[in-house]
Amino acid sequence: MGKFPYVVLNGIRFRVMDFSCDVDTATTAPTTNQVLSWNGTNWIPATVGGGATRPTISDKTSNFTISTPGGSVLQEIYTVSGSSAVTMTLPDATACASMRYDIKRLGTATVTIACNGVQTIDGSASIQLLAQYASVTVISTGSNWIII
């Protein structure tokens, strides 16, 4: 097994991998955009995970309930247009901790943002966007919603 020398740069200690390290490329050949990952015994090629998607903007004109987002989604943006009042119901805050929703009223009718069950938005069961072009951003704390 190879050694891992350290290099210090600007007071930060980095581990450097040399060519004598155990890099297993015979079992699984690396492909484009892979990185080396330690599996406990060897360095092996692996696909980079994580990251999120760019938020999309969804326009709504009638009442709707937001479904619980997928794991890579961190933020969703909604605009509400039209001349009829709309109620938007947030998903269960416990199922989407740290999820962010941006809601903007483009239409001329009131937009109500309601909670799922007994959850609250800053202590209230619902909030309203009363003025055209008003907006709000809410984030799940894992138990309720807060306005930021």
C-alpha positions in Angstrom: 0.0 0.0 0.0 1.3 3.4 -0.9 2.1 6.3 1.4 0.1 9.5 1.7 2.5 12.4 2.1 1.2 15.7 3.3 1.8 19.1 1.7 1.2 22.4 3.6 -0.1 25.4 1.6 -1.0 28.6 3.3 -1.2 26.8 6.6 -3.6 24.1 5.3 -2.5 20.5 5.4 -3.4 18.5 2.2 -3.0 14.8 1.7 -1.2 13.9 -1.6 -1.7 10.6 -3.4 1.4 9.3 -5.1 1.6 6.8 -8.0 2.4 3.9 -5.6 -1.1 4.0 -4.0 -3.5 1.2 -4.6 -5.7 2.6 -7.4 -7.9 -0.2 -8.7 -8.5 0.5 -12.4 -8.1 -3.1 -13.5 -11.4 -4.2 -12.0 -13.4 -1.2 -13.2 -12.0 1.1 -15.8 -12.8 4.7 -15.2 -15.0 6.6 -17.6 -15.3 10.3 -18.4 -16.2 12.6 -15.5 -15.5 10.0 -12.8 -13.4 10.6 -9.7 -11.4 8.4 -7.4 -13.3 7.3 -4.3 -11.9 5.3 -1.3 -13.8 2.1 -0.7 -11.9 1.2 2.5 -9.3 -0.8 0.7 -8.5 0.8 -2.6 -9.1 3.9 -4.6 -11.8 3.1 -7.3 -13.4 5.1 -10.1 -16.8 6.5 -9.0 -19.5 8.8 -10.4 -19.8 12.1 -8.6 -23.1 12.3 -6.8 -25.1 15.0 -5.2 -25.8 18.4 -6.5 -29.2 19.9 -7.3 -31.2 20.9 -10.2 -32.0 24.4 -11.3 -35.4 25.5 -10.1 -38.1 25.8 -12.7 -40.9 28.4 -12.7 -44.4 26.9 -12.7 -47.4 29.2 -13.3 -50.7 28.3 -11.7 -54.2 29.8 -12.3 -56.3 27.5 -10.0 -56.1 25.9 -6.6 -53.3 23.3 -6.2 -51.4 21.2 -3.7 -47.6 21.0 -4.1 -46.4 17.4 -4.0 -43.3 16.4 -2.0 -40.2 17.1 -4.1 -37.6 14.6 -5.1 -34.3 14.3 -3.2 -32.2 16.5 -5.5 -34.8 19.4 -5.6 -33.9 22.2 -3.2 -36.1 25.0 -4.4 -39.3 25.5 -6.5 -40.7 28.7 -7.9 -44.4 29.4 -8.4 -46.1 32.3 -10.0 -49.9 32.7 -9.8 -51.6 34.5 -12.5 -55.3 35.1 -13.5 -58.2 36.9 -12.1 -59.6 34.2 -9.8 -58.5 33.6 -6.2 -56.1 30.7 -5.8 -55.1 28.6 -2.7 -51.8 26.9 -2.8 -51.3 24.1 -0.2 -47.7 23.4 0.9 -46.6 19.8 1.3 -45.9 18.2 4.7 -43.0 20.1 6.2 -41.7 17.0 7.9 -41.2 15.3 4.5 -39.1 18.1 3.0 -36.8 19.7 5.6 -34.9 22.8 4.2 -37.1 22.9 1.0 -37.6 26.4 -0.3 -40.6 27.7 -2.2 -40.8 31.1 -3.8 -44.3 32.2 -4.6 -45.2 35.4 -6.6 -48.6 36.8 -7.4 -48.8 38.1 -10.9 -52.6 38.1 -11.3 -55.2 40.4 -9.9 -56.8 38.0 -7.4 -55.7 37.1 -3.8 -53.3 34.1 -3.4 -53.6 32.1 -0.2 -50.7 29.9 0.9 -52.0 27.2 3.3 -50.3 24.5 5.3 -50.8 20.8 5.3 -52.7 19.7 8.5 -51.7 21.4 11.8 -48.4 22.8 10.5 -48.0 26.6 10.4 -46.2 29.4 8.4 -44.6 31.6 11.1 -47.4 30.5 13.5 -50.3 31.0 11.1 -52.3 28.3 9.3 -52.1 30.3 6.1 -50.9 33.6 4.7 -52.1 35.7 1.8 -50.5 37.7 -1.0 -53.0 40.6 -1.2 -51.2 42.9 -3.7 -50.4 42.2 -7.3 -46.7 41.4 -7.7 -46.3 40.6 -4.0 -44.1 37.6 -3.2 -43.1 35.4 -0.3 -40.3 32.8 0.3 -41.0 29.9 2.7 -38.6 27.2 4.0 -39.4 24.0 5.8 -37.8 23.7 9.3 -38.7 20.0 9.2 -41.7 20.5 11.4 -43.3 23.8 10.2 -42.7 26.6 7.6 -41.0 29.9 8.1 -40.9 33.1 6.0 -37.5 34.3 5.0 
